[in-house]
Amino acid sequence: MTRDKLNTLWIGFAAGVIIPAIALTCYYFARYSDLSLVDFFKVYKNLGILTHIISLSVLPDLLVFFLFIRQNMLKSARGVLLATFLFTFIVLCIRFF
């Protein structure tokens, strides 16, 4: 696959959604593998820090974003930024509703 084919908004968006999901899954397995995934989210929701955990899982997107910028794949970088805005919207919805 050439670099031009990878330089699309949708590739960046997919990377921007998948990377935080992988980060959150790694955190789940490292700390709470004895709980079910639903219980994991319930515990953090009850503690009031679910939004913090989701926000921290988005941090690895910075690496992907700057990698795309460094490779001059600006459309993919926009996709990562779009995914970050999506996570921000999700966090705000969880926080205030």
C-alpha positions in Angstrom: 0.0 0.0 0.0 1.4 3.4 -0.9 1.5 6.3 1.4 -1.1 8.2 -0.6 -3.6 5.5 0.0 -3.0 5.6 3.7 -3.3 9.4 3.8 -7.1 9.6 4.2 -9.3 11.0 6.8 -10.9 7.6 7.4 -7.6 5.8 8.0 -6.7 8.5 10.6 -10.1 8.3 12.2 -9.9 4.5 12.4 -6.4 4.8 14.0 -7.7 7.5 16.4 -10.5 5.2 17.6 -8.6 1.9 17.7 -5.5 3.1 19.5 -7.4 4.4 22.6 -9.5 1.2 22.6 -6.3 -0.8 22.7 -4.9 1.4 25.5 -8.0 1.0 27.6 -8.1 -2.8 27.0 -4.4 -3.1 28.0 -5.2 -1.1 31.2 -8.2 -3.3 31.9 -6.1 -6.5 31.5 -3.2 -5.2 33.5 -5.3 -4.0 36.5 -8.7 -5.7 36.6 -8.7 -8.8 34.5 -10.6 -10.6 37.3 -13.6 -8.3 36.7 -15.9 -8.5 33.8 -15.7 -5.6 31.4 -19.1 -4.3 32.4 -18.1 -4.4 36.1 -14.9 -2.6 35.3 -16.9 0.3 33.8 -19.4 0.2 36.7 -16.7 0.5 39.3 -15.2 3.5 37.6 -18.6 5.1 37.0 -19.4 4.7 40.7 -16.1 6.2 41.7 -16.8 9.1 39.4 -13.5 8.7 37.4 -14.7 6.9 34.3 -14.2 10.1 32.3 -10.7 10.4 33.6 -9.8 6.8 32.4 -11.3 7.4 29.0 -9.5 10.7 28.7 -6.2 9.1 29.6 -6.7 6.3 27.1 -6.7 9.0 24.3 -3.1 10.1 25.1 -1.5 7.5 22.8 -3.3 9.3 20.0 -0.8 12.0 20.4 1.9 9.7 19.2 -0.1 8.6 16.2 -1.0 12.3 15.4 2.6 13.5 15.5 3.7 10.4 13.5 1.2 11.4 10.8 2.4 15.0 10.9 6.0 13.9 10.7 5.3 11.7 7.7 3.4 14.6 6.0 0.2 12.6 6.1 -2.0 15.6 7.0 -5.3 14.1 6.1 -4.7 11.1 8.4 -3.7 13.5 11.1 -7.0 15.3 10.7 -8.7 12.0 11.1 -6.9 11.4 14.4 -8.0 14.9 15.5 -11.6 14.1 14.5 -11.5 10.9 16.6 -10.1 12.9 19.6 -13.0 15.3 19.3 -15.4 12.3 19.2 -13.9 11.1 22.5 -14.2 14.6 24.0 -17.9 14.6 23.1 -18.3 11.1 24.6 -16.6 12.2 27.8 -18.7 15.4 28.1 -21.9 13.3 27.6 -20.9 10.9 30.3 -19.8 13.7 32.6 -22.9 15.9 32.4 -25.8 13.4 31.5 
